[in-house]
Structure formats: structure tokens, C-alpha cells
Amino acid sequence: MKDIRTLSLEQLTDYFLSLGEKPFRAKQVYDWLWSKNLHSIEEMTNLSKDLREKISEEYIINPISVDELQKSKDGTIKNGVKLHDGLLVESVLIPTETRTTACVSSQVGCSLNCEFCATARLKRMRNLEVAEIVDQVALIDRQSKLYFDRPLSNIVFMGMGEPMMNYKNVVESIRKITEPEGLGMSPRRITVSTSGIPKMIKMLADEGLKVKLALSLHSAIEKKRNEIMPFSDKFPLTDIMDSLKYWYEKTGNIITFEYCVWKGINDKDEDIKALIQYCKQIPSKVNLIQYNPIGDGKYDQCNKDAEENYVRQLERAGITVLIRRSRGGDIDAACGQLANKSSE
């Protein structure tokens, strides 16, 4: 049977009219599904038993479930999430003193081939459905309240998969997460992270979603970036910059460049100078992300001197730079480590 959450409000309205029901029934069910994140038709208590039975004869709800939950010593929680067809993804709750952030997945596996990322080594099995993305957010919101006594404050599309390769469902999930009839969360607290697909960046700019954008950059030297992220040879840095300028013109939101510095790969002055030149083309800031090893020995975190050199030169050039320390590394929950790896 079909998951009832694949129906729009308009389709729900048509369905209830076909049953001889009043149109307001559609809004009641929509509220159960998206605002309350209910996973049982039987528990829709403002519907009659007969109506619930009729719905259940035609539709089901396919919720996600937590297959395995791991807690890091720093408070980070990683969820091994099982989907209705038995496939697995991972999503992470990242707590700090001032916020709790949900890192959600958009694909089972990944469409891309970044050399440094464990997820990229997994075959892309399929895109996540809208409800499967929203369920991750609702799950982590409940965990935030349970374990940290406060609601979820931020959402980042930085889990498994490339969000722009599941564009339609990611955009619709953001609408469901932010609309008053859905989870009602602020779009300004949502960041979509992409490895850089210019056409999709421009499309997202036109959606009017008011979300933030982060670009996984890692090198502003074309040849070097293509070695680190082989798929990027199809998307030159000049084309990406054009799309980022379009993004800024349409949204007014500055770009965040996500950047890992690796020993012997991009830790030289020439790398910093190229990054500065790239940043100066667009209002932006840089997040230097601590690298999380994935066991191949090819990519190693740079030494502290190299990191400090990046910070010093970026700040001297007037570019805002933040160092993002890893969270959840002991349970393989940090950036680049999500690969459905068991704790065993």
C-alpha cells in the first residue's frame, strides 16, 4: 500500500471528498502526519473508528526506526536509522552548551566520490523520501528534549548523501519542517551543505526558503580540488562561484566555505592564498573543520602550526574564520565518518 504521507494537502482533500467526508478532514490528517509526526492512523483520535479503518484499507505509514543508538563521551548521539525497506542511514544529534543540532541524511549512500569521506565509499542505493528526512528531524528533536531538556535548535543537511542530488525531496522536506502546519521550525536555522553543483545552487536560490548555504570546498586550486573530490572536474570553480554570486544576490545570505586542512595536501601558503582569493569574490566565511580519519592513512589532520597559519592569514585578509572541532569521533559520528559502521 501507498504511504499516506506521499499525498499533498490537496490530494488528501480530494481523497476525503471521494469518501463523502468534509474537506476539513484532510487538514486534521495533515496535522497528525506533519505537525505531530504521528506514525499510526489508528491513533488519529479526532477521526471516527470507521474512517480510520477506511484509510487503513488504502494507506499505510512507513516511519523510520532507530536500529542502533550510540552515545559519545562528548554527548553526541548517533542514530542508526532503519528505513521501511530495511536499508540504513545515520543521523546525528550534536549538543553544545547553547544549541542542539541535527545532522540529517538525504541519501542512502552517496552519489559522489570524495576521497576523504567514508560515506562516499558506499554505493548510492536510493534517495530518501520527504517523510524519511522529516522523521529524522522529529526524532532528533525528541531526543534533544529527552537528553538535554531543550528543543532542537539547528538542522544541517550534512549527513549521508549529497542534498542537491535529491533536490526535490530535500526542498519539500524543508517546507514540511518549516511551515506552520508542519514542524514549524525556523528556516534560518537550517543549513544545506553541498559539494558544489552550480545548477542546483541557483535553483535553491530561487526557492525562497531562507535557508543557509555551505559549500564543501577543501581547495581553491582547481587541479588539487579535483584530486580530492574527483567528481568536481565537471563543475569548475568559476562556475561554482557564479552560482554562489547568484545565491547571494537572490537571498542576501553569505556563503560558508567548509574546509579541511590535510597534512601534505593543502597545508601550504599557496593553498591559503588561493582560498583568500576565492573568498574575496563573495561575502563569505570559512569553517576550518577538524578532519576525522576513516582508516586509509591517505588523509591526515594537519598540524597545529598549519591550522594557525590558515587562521592568521585569513583574518589578516579580513575573512571571518572559525575552527570547528569534531564531535562524536569516538562513535564514528563526526563529519565524513558516517558509513553505517556498527559499534561492534
N, C-alpha and C positions, 0 to 999 in steps of 0.2 A: 504493500500500500504506500501511498504517497505521504510524505511528511507535510503536515498541515502548515508548517512554517515556511514552506515554499510559496504559499499564497500571499498576494498583496492584500491590503485592506479592501481594495475594490473587488478583488476576486473572492474574498471572504463574504463581502456584501452580496455579490451575485449568487454565491452558494447558498446563503441563508434565505434569500428571496426564492430560490428554486425549491426550498423545503417548505415554503409558505410562512417563513418566520419574518419578523420585523427586522429592518436594517440595523437597528442598534445592537443586535446580537453579534454582528461582526466586530464592532468596537469592543464589546465585552471580551470576546475571544482574543482579539488582538492585544488587549491589555494583559490578559493572562499569559500570553505567549512571550511578549516582548518587554513589558514593564515589570511584570512579576517573575518572568523567566520560569514559568511553570512547565513541568515536563510530564504532566498527566492530565488527559482530558477528563478523567473521572473526578479530578479534584476541582473542576471549574464549577464551584458550588452555586453560582447565580444562574446556571442553566438547569433546566429540568432534567431528570434522570433519562426520560425518553429521548430528549435532544442529544444528550451526551452519548447515548447508545447509538443514535443515528450517525453522529460524527465519527464514532469509533469504528463503525462498519466500513467507512470510506477512507479514514485518515489515521495516521499514527504520529507520534513524536519520537524522533531519534536523537536523544540527548547524548552528550559526551559523558564519560565517566572517568574517574581517577583510577588508573590501573596501578600506579605506584606513586607514593608521595615521599619525597626526601627533604630533610631539613639540614641546612648548612649550619656550621658553628657561628656564622655571622648573621643568622636569622633568615637568610634566603630560603625560599621554598620552591622546589621543582616538582611539577606535576607531570607524570607520565600519563597522557590523556588517551584513552581508547575511544575510537570512533565507532559508529554503528556497524561498520563493515569489518571491524577487527583491526584496522590499521591504527598506528600510534603516532602521536606528535607530542611535543613537550612545550609547556608554558611555565613561566617563572614569576613568582612574586618577589619583588626586591624591596626590602624595607630600609628606610633611613630614619633619622630622628624626626624629620619634618614631613616625610611623604612615604607612600607605598606605591610602587609602580608595577603594572602588569606588563610583562614581555610576552606577546602573543604570537602564535604561528599562523601562517597563511597558506602553506602548502605541506603536504606530506612528502618529505624530502625537499629537494631544491632543483630549480631549473638551470642554475648557474654552476660555475666550476672554479670558484675562488680557491686558490691553492692552500690558503691558511685556515680554511673553515671545515670543521668536521661535518656539518650538515651537507655541504656541497658534495661529499663523498657518497651520500645516499641517493639512490635513484628517485626521481620525482614520480610518485605513484599517482597523485591527483591533487587538484586544488581543493581547499577546504570550502565548504558551503557557508553561506552567510550565517546560519544559525550556529554552526560549529565554531565560528570566530566569536560571535556574541556570547556563546556559552562559556568560552574561556574567560572572558572579561567578567561575566557574572559570577563564575566560580571563584576567581581571584578576589573579587570584591567581598564575597562571603568569607573567604579565608582572612582577608585583611581585618575584617570586623572581629572574627573569632580569635585570631592570634595577636592582633595589635590594637584592638579596640578602636579602630577608626576605619572609615570607608576608603576604598581605593581612590587615589588622587590623580594618578597619571597612567597613561597607556602608551606603549611603544610597539609598533609593528616591526620588531627586530628579532623575532623568534625564527622558527624554521621556515625557509622559503623566501622568495623574492615577491614582496607585496604587489609590485607592478605587473608581475606575470599572472596574478589572479585579480586583475584590476576591478572587474565588475563586482565581484563578491566582496572585495575589500571595501570599495566605496559604499556599497549597500550596507555592509556591516557597520561602517562608521555612522551612517544615517540612523541605523537602529540603535546604536549605542548613545547617540547624542540627542535624538528627537525626544520631545517631552512625552510622547506616547511610548517611547522605548525606555532605555535605562536612564535617560536624562542627564548624561554626563557632559561636561564642557568640552567642545571640540578643541579649544585652545590648550587643553592638557593632553592632546593626542599627537604623537609624532609618527609619521610614516617614514621609515628608513628604506632607502633604495640604493642599489649598486650603480644606478645611473642609466635609465632608458629614456632618452630625450622626449620621444613622442608621448610617453605616458606621463612624464613630469608636466608637460604642457596640458595634457588632458585633465590631470588632477588640479592644476591651477584654475581651470575653467569650471570646476565643480562647485566652487563657493562653499567649501566645507569648513574653512577657517582652522584647519589643522596645520601643524608644523611639518617641515620637511628636513630630513637629514640625508646626506649623501655619503656613502661609504667610499672614501677617496683613496687613501693609503699611499698614493704617489701622484704628484702633478707633473711627472715626467712620463710622457706617453708610452715609450718603449717599456719602461720599468713597470708601469701600471698594467700593461698588457701581459707581462710575465706573472705578476701577482694575481691578476684577475683575467684569465685568458679570453673570456667572452667579450671583454671590453674593447677588443680590437674592432668590433662592429660599431662601437659608439665612441668616436673621438672626443677628447676633452673639450675641443672647441664647440662641438655640437651640444655636449652636456652643458657647457657654460651658457650657450644661447638659450637653452631650456630653463636654466636657473634664473637668468635675467628675465625671461618671460614670467616665471613663477613670482619673482619679486614685484614686477610691475603689476601683476594681477592681484596679488594677495597682500603685499606690503610686509610679508613675514621674511625675516632674514634666514639665511641658509646655515645649517650646522654641518660642518665637514667632520666626519668621523675618520680617525686616522690612527692606525697602529704604527709604531716605530719598531722596526726589527733590526737586530744586530747584523751588520754587514750587508744589509739590503737597502734600507732607505734612511740611514742614520748619519749621512754626511751633510756638509754645508750646502752642497749643490741641491740636495733634496729640500732643505729648508727654504732656500732662495726660490725654487720653483713653486713651492707651496705658497709663499708670500705673494708672488706674482699672480698666482691663480686667485687667491683670496681677495686681492685688491680690485678685482674686476666686479665684485658683487658684495653688498652688505652681508657679512658672514661672521661666524665664529668657528673656532676649532676645538673639538673634543679629542684630546690625546687619550686613546684607550689602551689600558694595560692589556698586553697580549696574553692569551690563555693557551698554553701548549696543547696540541692534540696528538702528541706522541710520535711525530715523524722526524723530529730533530732538525728539519729544514728551516723552520722559522723560530727564532728565539727572541725573547724580550730584550730590547736594547738596555745598555747600562744606564745608570742614573745620570751620568755626565751628558750623554747624548740627549736624554729627555730634557734635562735642564737647558741644554743649548737650544733645543726647539722652543722652549718657553721663552727664553731670554730674547731670541731673535724675533719671534712673533710679536711679543709685547713691544719690543723696540720699534717694530713696524706699525704699531697701533692696532694690532689684531687681537681680539679677545681670545684667550686660550684657557681651557680648563683641563685638568688631568682627571680622568675617570678611572678610579681604582676598581678592580674586578670584585664582584660579589658572587658567592656561591661556587668558587672554583673547586672546593673540596668535594662537591657532588656533581661536577661537570655541568653546572648551570650557568656558567659565565658566557660572555659573548663569544661566539664561534665554536662553542663546545656542545651544542645541542645536537645529539645524534642518536637518540633513543638507546643510550647505553645504560644498561642495568647497573644497580649498585653492587651487584654480585662481583 
